[in-house]
Amino acid sequence: MKHLGGPVAPKDWQGGLPLTYRIGPGPVTVDMDVQNDERIGKLRSVIGVIRGREEPDKMVILGNHLDAWSYGAVDPSGGTAALLETARAFGEALKQGHRPRRTVVFAVWDGEEPLLGGSTQWALDNAEALRGGAVTYINVDAGVSGAEFVGGATPALADFLRDVTKSVPDPLTGKPLYDAWASRFEDRVPQVNTIVGATDYTAFQEYLGVSCIDMYFDGPYGVYHSMYDNYFRQSTVVDPGFGIGVVLSRLWGTLAWRLAEIPVLPMRYSDYARAAIGYIEAVEAHAGSDKPLRLTAARAAAARWEAAATELEQRLAKETLAAGTARAVNEKLLLVERALVEPAGQRGRPFIRHLLVAPQPSYRSAYLPRIWDALDRNDRGAVPAHEAEVVAAFDRAAAILLEATALLEAGR
């Protein structure tokens, strides 16, 4: 490495060897012999189900993966341990007669590291039932590498995630987790990250159009995917006594129970519509200043979506719904996220069907990915048709929300 030339590597890339890290090229040449074992094999995911007492066809799904590149104490076993503890707690509640309104599914996926295989295959095998009944998928991957909470979500669930963290203690201070999370931001409002794939929620969000949450406790993680990500380090350095893992389990269980029990689902699509404006701005910036792009029609459609969502949310805040009306409204709320996926999929990537967000093979995020990719391949002629797809999706979402508002009138 000391023979590499070129610019000095960024600060975050500087490692522990007594030399200045550079990014190349050469003049040194390294010959590598890479041996991969390519084969068809079995994936063994583990699925547990608590059937809902009133709406068994509606599912809140909790997932983590079981496979690791080596020992995987953080990735994925910190999340696996929390999932098993959450399932145990739900089981104890069930023994005491507390069965949730909706079905809760606990999934430990196989094959995440090489190909997102277990979660993807399960989503494909159960696609029809999931399109009709999946309420939310809550994912934890590398569960605990430190004590700083990081939360991501489909924008409609961002405020719900913030609210639930007020009911769970921070592992270090004992105060509400919300307060510790908020303290890291200037405006004291926790930032919920946009999630765009590259872990087990990908099939649910990008393929099926299911609202998702992804979360973990963050910290220094220089042993990622190495043999040093082991039990000794986890139990002595990262989380002695496993108190952070306990909080992760409490949070996971509280999120799942509320989603399984709440009469009217907590999706706030006005927040989603406002987030969509940010996605539009991101893709306009991606176009570059030399050839500016203005997606005027998409902006107008996002405003229509926001107006329809705001009207429904204001009505819901003032009214208590009869059980039948609440279920009918919930059916509409689930359809909104489904309206943001297209059956054809992305060019060259038919599995990626979401119109607003998509992971790229490099792990970078793409917003309005069909337009983003058209810009990357310098095909601006394709942009109008792709913008029309986005406009149609926003208008579908607005129409569904207006139908939900009409249900409130009919249910009186």
Secondary structure, 3 states (H helix, E strand, C coil): CCCECCCECCHHHCCCCCCCCECCCCECCCCCCCCCCCCCCCCCCEEEEECCCCEEEEEEEEEEECCCCCCCHHHHHHHHHHHHHHHHHHHHHHHCCCCCCEEEEEEEECCHHHHCHHHHHHHHHCHHHHHHHEEEEEECCCCECCCEEEEEECHHHHHHHHHHHCCCECCCCCCEHHHHHHCCCCCCCCCCECCCCCCCCHHHHHHHCCCEEEEEEECCCCCCCCCCCCHHHHHHHHCHHHHHHHHHHHHHHHHHHHHHHCCCCCCCHHHHHHHHHHHHHHHHHHCCCCCCCCCHHHHHHHHHHHHHHHHHHHHHHHCCCCHHHHHHHHHHHHHHHHCCECCCCECCECCCCECCEEECCCCCEEECHHHHHHHHCCCHHHHHHHHHHHHHHHHHHHHHHHHHHHHHHHCC
